[in-house]
Amino acid sequence: MHPYLIRLGISLQVQRFFAPYWRTDEKGALLFEFGDQQEHYGMGYHRVPLADTCWIAGDQQSACSNVFIAYSAMEAICFFASYHHRFPVRDRLLFIATGGSLPSEKLCFLLRFANLKVNLIQENSVLGHIWALKLVAAVRQLPLGVYNLPENRVRIVFRNHAYDFDATDFSLSRFEKACHYRFKGRFYYPLKHLTFLDALKANPFRPNL
């Protein structure tokens, strides 16, 4: 298994699930394929590509029941390191990383999973909430627009109505309450850190073998 993931406390059981979907470069850095681009995770750096395609882990041909969508492969792995006990039947799980952009090609690709249980793995930030909202709306084929306003405010246009929020305390739950609509997605984000990767980095080193 990989020493960087062991250093983060990610169990060998979780690493075995994802091992077919990464490779390493000549220096030992982890590489995750996004078509003709790669996500790189190495000693002291993490680069997420602006790619036209997604990274995928899991069998797309099986009768998968849950799809998990993150912005990076490392974030998907770090999330699952914390939550894998909730999903014991792993041959029915599919993980997707979008990379740092959401072009229309990616959103069209994600539409094929509209009938599955959609789980969004997001940052604990305003941008993370907006990313998850835009993505789950696209998967559910619901038109939604997001606009920046003066004085650090954000406007969401949804179902012919405009909803304005202070960007500093915007959240998905606040928006769902304001528009009286549930997007039927499960949203995961760390409570005390920006990302699940940051949360694992902050933990003391305890190899989980």
C-alpha positions in Angstrom: 0.0 0.0 0.0 1.1 3.6 -0.2 3.2 5.3 2.6 1.6 8.7 2.1 -1.9 7.2 2.8 -0.5 5.2 5.7 0.9 8.4 7.1 -2.6 9.9 7.0 -4.0 6.9 9.0 -5.9 5.5 6.1 -6.5 1.8 6.6 -5.2 -0.9 4.3 -8.8 -2.0 3.8 -9.7 1.4 2.3 -6.5 1.6 0.3 -7.2 -1.8 -1.3 -10.6 -0.5 -2.5 -9.0 2.5 -4.3 -5.6 0.9 -5.3 -6.7 0.0 -8.8 -7.6 3.6 -9.5 -4.2 5.3 -8.8 -0.6 5.0 -9.9 2.6 6.5 -8.8 5.3 8.6 -10.6 9.0 8.0 -10.5 9.3 9.9 -7.2 6.5 8.0 -5.5 3.8 10.7 -5.8 0.2 9.5 -6.2 -1.4 10.1 -9.6 -5.1 10.0 -10.4 -6.2 10.0 -14.0 -8.6 12.6 -15.3 -8.4 11.7 -19.0 -5.2 13.3 -20.4 -4.6 15.1 -17.1 -3.7 13.9 -13.6 -4.3 14.9 -10.0 -0.9 14.8 -8.1 -0.5 14.2 -4.4 3.1 14.2 -3.2 5.3 15.2 -0.3 4.2 18.8 0.5 1.9 19.4 -2.6 -1.5 18.6 -4.0 -2.5 19.6 -7.5 -6.1 19.1 -8.8 -6.5 19.5 -12.6 -8.9 21.6 -14.5 -9.9 18.7 -16.7 -12.8 17.9 -19.1 -13.3 14.4 -17.7 -13.7 12.9 -14.3 -11.7 10.4 -12.2 -13.8 7.3 -11.4 -13.3 4.5 -8.8 -15.6 1.6 -8.7 -17.4 -0.7 -11.3 -19.6 1.4 -13.5 -21.2 -1.8 -14.9 -22.4 -3.2 -11.6 -25.7 -2.3 -10.0 -24.2 0.4 -7.9 -26.5 2.0 -5.3 -24.5 5.0 -4.1 -22.5 7.5 -6.0 -20.1 9.8 -4.1 -18.9 13.0 -5.9 -15.9 15.0 -4.7 -13.8 17.7 -6.3 -10.6 15.6 -5.9 -9.7 11.9 -5.7 -7.7 12.5 -2.5 -10.7 14.1 -0.9 -12.9 11.1 -1.8 -10.4 8.7 -0.3 -10.0 10.7 2.9 -13.8 10.9 3.2 -14.1 7.2 2.9 -11.4 6.6 5.4 -13.7 8.3 8.0 -17.0 6.8 6.8 -16.3 3.4 5.3 -17.9 1.6 8.3 -21.3 3.0 7.1 -21.0 1.2 3.7 -20.0 -2.4 4.2 -21.2 -3.5 0.7 -18.5 -1.9 -1.3 -19.0 -3.5 -4.7 -22.1 -1.2 -5.1 -20.3 2.1 -4.5 -19.0 4.5 -7.1 -16.7 7.4 -6.5 -16.2 10.3 -8.9 -13.9 13.3 -8.7 -14.8 16.3 -10.9 -11.5 18.2 -10.7 -11.3 21.9 -10.3 -14.0 22.8 -12.9 -17.5 21.8 -13.9 -17.8 22.2 -17.7 -21.0 21.1 -19.4 -19.4 17.8 -20.5 -18.9 16.7 -16.9 -22.4 17.7 -15.9 -23.9 15.8 -18.8 -21.8 12.7 -17.8 -23.1 13.0 -14.2 -26.7 12.9 -15.4 -26.5 9.1 -15.8 -26.4 8.8 -12.0 -29.6 10.8 -11.4 -31.6 7.8 -10.2 -29.0 6.7 -7.6 -28.4 7.9 -4.1 -26.2 11.0 -4.7 -23.6 11.9 -2.0 -21.7 15.1 -2.2 -18.3 15.4 -0.5 -17.6 19.1 -0.2 -15.4 21.7 1.5 -16.6 23.3 4.7 -16.7 26.7 3.0 -19.0 29.0 1.1 -17.5 27.9 -2.2 -17.9 24.2 -1.1 -21.6 24.8 -0.4 -22.1 26.5 -3.8 -20.2 23.8 -5.6 -22.3 21.1 -4.0 -25.5 23.0 -4.7 -24.7 23.5 -8.4 -23.7 19.9 -8.8 -26.7 18.3 -7.2 -29.0 20.6 -9.1 -27.4 19.6 -12.4 -27.6 15.9 -11.5 -31.3 16.4 -10.7 -31.7 18.3 -14.0 -32.9 21.4 -12.2 -31.8 24.8 -13.7 -30.1 26.9 -11.1 -27.9 30.1 -11.4 -25.4 31.5 -8.9 -24.4 35.2 -9.0 -22.0 37.4 -7.0 -23.5 40.6 -5.6 -21.9 43.7 -4.1 -21.1 43.8 -0.4 -20.2 40.1 -0.2 -23.6 38.7 -1.1 -24.7 35.8 -3.3 -27.8 35.4 -5.3 -29.3 32.0 -6.2 -31.9 31.9 -9.0 -34.0 28.8 -8.8 -37.5 27.9 -10.1 -38.1 31.5 -11.3 -37.3 33.0 -7.9 -34.2 34.9 -6.7 -32.8 34.2 -3.2 -30.1 36.6 -1.7 -27.8 35.6 1.1 -24.8 37.0 3.0 -22.0 34.9 1.5 -20.2 34.6 4.9 -23.0 32.4 6.3 -24.5 30.8 3.2 -25.1 27.0 3.4 -27.1 24.4 1.6 -29.5 23.9 4.5 -30.2 27.6 4.6 -31.0 27.6 0.9 -33.2 24.5 1.1 -35.2 26.2 3.9 -35.5 29.4 2.0 -36.7 27.8 -1.3 -38.7 25.1 0.4 -37.2 22.3 -1.7 -35.1 19.3 -0.8 -32.5 18.2 -3.3 -32.5 14.6 -2.2 -28.8 14.5 -1.8 -26.6 13.6 1.1 -23.9 16.3 1.8 -20.7 15.5 3.7 -18.2 18.0 5.0 -15.8 18.1 7.9 -17.1 20.2 10.9 -13.7 21.4 12.2 -11.6 21.6 9.0 -11.8 22.9 5.5 -11.4 19.5 3.9 -11.4 15.8 4.9 -7.7 15.7 3.8 -7.0 18.6 6.2 -8.8 16.7 9.0 -6.6 13.6 8.5 -3.5 15.7 8.4 -4.4 17.3 11.7 -4.7 13.9 13.4 -1.8 12.5 15.3 0.0 9.7 13.4 -1.7 6.4 14.2 -1.0 3.8 11.5 -4.3 1.9 10.8 -3.1 -1.4 9.4 
